[in-house]
Amino acid sequence: MKTLIISLLFALLLPGGGTGVFAAITEQTIYAGDTPMFSNCSVEQTGPMELTVMPCSWTTPGLARVFSILESLPAQIGLGELGKALRENKAEWLPGHQRVRVWWRDAEDNIIKKSRTRVLSVPKVLTITAGTFWVVYMVDGPGVTMDIVLQPWKVERPDNTLDYLIFEFDVPVGTTDLNTIDLEVFTVRPDFPPAKGIFEK
């Protein structure tokens, strides 16, 4: 009997009240295309009113132009402006070594915004309270690190924001478990979206 009572109490303390019902976490997907954009960040419900962002990395797309295979051909032997840009680390080969990505530069020939990778090295626990519209951002940290910020949706986002992680979500007054809340997590897929059939929308 004592074992049964302990088991029941343990079940009640689990996310979803021991029912196995968790927050409806869906993906808001973007495809990286020709950019170096990457993310393996994921979110889990780890308590009735708690979310945890697991360790992950985020790579920004930067601002660049991608040249075609034909345009990139002279760079294969180091010729032309593309060959020069590669030598000066102002450009890079795409996977497959057939096309060149050149970072946009300003009037002073400085790269405007190059792709960079930021890392969340430990899980980040977010405690949610009811009665607020929330949003979760990935923000730039020292060195190659990043942090995760939970804040009310109406508050201006931090200046060092990298991007959204969880889009705006409403937690109504009286909510005691996030298993009733829909969450949209920003998700990056590689390459381009799959081609649709002729009759697909």
C-alpha positions in Angstrom: 0.0 0.0 0.0 2.9 2.4 0.9 4.5 1.6 -2.4 1.3 2.4 -4.3 0.8 5.8 -2.5 4.4 6.8 -3.4 3.9 5.8 -7.0 0.8 7.8 -7.3 2.4 10.9 -5.8 5.4 10.6 -8.1 3.0 10.3 -11.1 1.2 13.5 -10.1 4.4 15.4 -10.0 5.3 14.5 -13.6 4.7 17.0 -16.4 1.1 16.6 -17.5 0.1 15.3 -14.1 1.4 11.8 -14.9 -1.0 11.5 -17.9 1.8 11.6 -20.4 0.2 14.7 -22.0 2.8 17.4 -22.7 2.8 20.9 -24.3 1.9 20.7 -28.0 5.4 21.7 -29.4 5.3 22.1 -33.2 8.0 23.3 -35.6 7.9 26.6 -37.5 10.3 25.5 -40.2 12.6 27.5 -42.5 15.0 25.9 -45.0 18.6 27.1 -45.0 18.8 26.9 -48.8 22.3 28.2 -50.0 23.0 29.9 -46.6 25.1 28.3 -43.8 22.1 28.8 -41.4 21.8 25.9 -39.0 20.1 25.0 -35.7 19.7 21.8 -33.7 17.9 23.5 -30.8 15.0 21.7 -29.2 12.6 22.4 -26.4 11.0 19.9 -24.0 8.4 20.3 -21.3 10.2 19.1 -18.1 7.7 20.2 -15.5 4.0 21.3 -15.3 5.0 25.0 -15.9 8.6 24.4 -17.0 10.3 24.2 -20.4 13.9 23.2 -21.0 16.0 24.2 -24.0 18.6 21.4 -24.6 22.3 22.2 -25.4 22.5 23.1 -29.1 24.1 25.4 -31.6 22.8 28.2 -33.9 24.5 29.4 -37.0 23.4 32.7 -38.5 23.0 33.1 -42.3 25.0 36.3 -42.7 24.6 38.5 -45.8 26.1 37.1 -48.9 25.7 36.4 -52.6 26.0 32.9 -54.1 27.6 32.6 -57.6 26.6 29.9 -60.1 28.8 27.0 -61.1 29.7 28.8 -64.3 30.5 32.1 -62.6 32.6 30.3 -60.0 34.6 28.3 -62.6 37.6 30.8 -62.7 37.9 30.6 -59.0 38.7 26.9 -59.3 42.2 27.9 -60.4 42.4 31.1 -58.3 41.5 33.6 -61.1 39.3 36.6 -61.1 37.6 38.6 -58.4 36.2 35.4 -56.8 39.6 33.9 -56.6 40.9 37.0 -54.9 37.9 37.1 -52.5 38.6 33.5 -51.5 42.3 34.2 -50.8 41.3 37.2 -48.7 38.8 35.2 -46.7 35.9 37.3 -48.0 34.3 34.4 -49.7 34.0 30.6 -49.3 33.2 27.5 -51.3 29.8 25.9 -50.8 29.7 22.2 -50.1 30.7 20.4 -53.3 33.3 23.0 -54.1 31.4 24.2 -57.2 29.8 27.5 -56.2 31.2 30.4 -54.2 29.5 32.4 -51.5 30.8 36.0 -51.2 30.0 38.0 -48.1 28.6 41.5 -48.8 30.9 44.4 -48.1 30.4 48.1 -47.4 32.0 51.1 -49.1 35.2 50.5 -47.0 35.4 46.9 -48.3 34.5 45.5 -44.8 32.3 42.5 -44.5 28.8 43.7 -43.4 27.6 40.6 -41.6 29.4 37.2 -41.8 27.8 34.0 -40.7 28.7 33.0 -37.1 27.9 30.1 -34.8 26.8 30.4 -31.2 26.6 27.5 -28.7 24.3 26.8 -25.7 26.5 24.4 -23.7 24.2 23.5 -20.8 20.4 23.0 -20.6 18.4 26.2 -20.0 15.4 25.9 -17.7 12.5 28.3 -18.2 9.8 28.7 -15.6 6.5 29.9 -17.0 3.9 31.8 -15.1 0.2 32.2 -16.1 -1.5 35.3 -17.2 1.1 36.5 -19.8 1.9 36.3 -23.5 5.5 35.0 -23.6 8.2 34.8 -26.2 11.7 33.1 -26.1 14.8 34.5 -27.8 18.2 33.2 -28.5 20.7 36.0 -27.6 24.3 36.5 -28.2 26.7 35.8 -25.4 30.5 36.2 -24.7 32.8 34.5 -27.1 31.0 31.8 -29.1 28.2 31.3 -26.5 24.6 32.2 -26.5 21.9 32.4 -23.9 18.1 31.8 -23.9 15.8 34.6 -22.8 12.2 34.2 -21.7 10.3 37.5 -21.6 6.8 39.0 -21.9 5.9 39.4 -25.6 5.2 43.2 -25.2 8.7 43.9 -23.9 11.1 45.1 -26.6 13.5 42.3 -27.5 17.1 42.5 -26.4 19.6 44.3 -28.6 21.8 41.2 -28.8 19.0 38.9 -30.1 20.1 36.3 -32.6 16.5 35.1 -33.4 13.3 33.7 -32.0 13.4 30.3 -30.5 9.7 30.0 -29.4 7.3 32.4 -31.0 4.7 34.3 -29.0 2.4 32.0 -26.9 -0.4 32.8 -24.5 -0.5 31.3 -21.0 -4.0 32.3 -19.7 -4.7 33.1 -16.1 -5.3 29.9 -14.1 -3.1 27.7 -16.3 -1.4 25.0 -14.1 0.1 22.8 -16.8 1.6 23.7 -20.2 0.0 20.6 -21.7 -2.8 22.9 -22.8 -0.6 25.3 -24.6 0.5 25.3 -28.2 4.2 26.2 -28.7 5.9 27.0 -32.1 9.6 26.4 -32.1 11.8 28.0 -34.8 13.3 25.1 -36.7 15.9 25.2 -39.4 16.1 22.4 -42.1 19.0 22.0 -44.5 18.9 22.6 -48.2 15.7 23.7 -49.9 12.1 22.6 -49.3 11.0 19.4 -51.2 9.5 20.1 -54.5 5.7 19.9 -54.5 3.6 17.9 -57.0 1.8 19.7 -59.7 -1.5 19.6 -57.8 -0.1 20.4 -54.4 -0.5 23.8 -52.8 
